[in-house]
């Protein structure tokens, strides 16, 4: 079953395409029906010559169809047809002169359709132009008819045509108000969403600063002061503590850059120096210091990587090595970077753990590493697959589009 929002979106796309077809179909069917009715009444009930009845009736009906593309010309054709029919109707024909009942309905429909397709000034001008032509036909009538012959139509036409004009204008204004309200509601929702995002960014920045940055500072302090606090440290241990302190400083620098981006919505994250696959050797070295032997195999040739792809690849390798250090300590690991058409194939495969893993986090806590790697791959238009291997190891394979080789 499709979500409701998908169906609504498709309906909104179909409406603009169906509107002209519905207009033409509805107007044409109405015009044809009124044509036969108008011509038949004029020829039989009003004794108008059939040829004149057909010409005048066709002109009135055709004017309705032309309103969509030529509203001014359609009104002119309507007025000429009304004048011809008014002159052709003999004296004593009935109280609807200078129109037939069908002709009066067509005139009212003409005003309503013109109002729907044009601006308010044109619609009002059309209403008064028809009223003026009817008045001129009555005043210039050579047969000098009685007032009772034309007074009803002079009362009924303005009333019903005015109702059609006002009704369509009110309907248009109501739709405009609804659109304005919908736009205002969307603006409010967008503003609320942006505010929520800004508040969440600030909260995340605060948590990172208060928790992660603090703990990294403690690690840096302990690693830096280890050579002073602990006696009889051999040179290898001192070097190891120095590496830990350097890693903590590097992490805190990246943390400060991240905090600056999170706290400033207008900040351009691309302006901050971010690591790419050119710093892959640093990750391999840090993993080796943690007891994970890593081999790197890169494809031959020079490849120009988009910065976003380089950053995504670096973070995927970084997270993969972190997972190996946590869950498969000492496992031999192989990193392959290869080209496959316009894509960079990045794989991180590790063997089974060389020794039992010691939990670094509280048991039962959900991890977000794999989900984060997939999101990074998707953000650059790529894919990522991961899963355990038959030999007890684990593999992560990412396909990242780079646009070819240069």
Helices and strands as residue ranges (DSSP letters): H 4-44, H 50-66, H 71-88, H 101-117, H 120-139, H 147-207, I 208-213, H 214-229, H 235-263, G 269-271, G 277-279, H 280-289, E 294-298, H 307-327, E 333-340, E 343-350, H 369-379, E 383-388, E 394-401
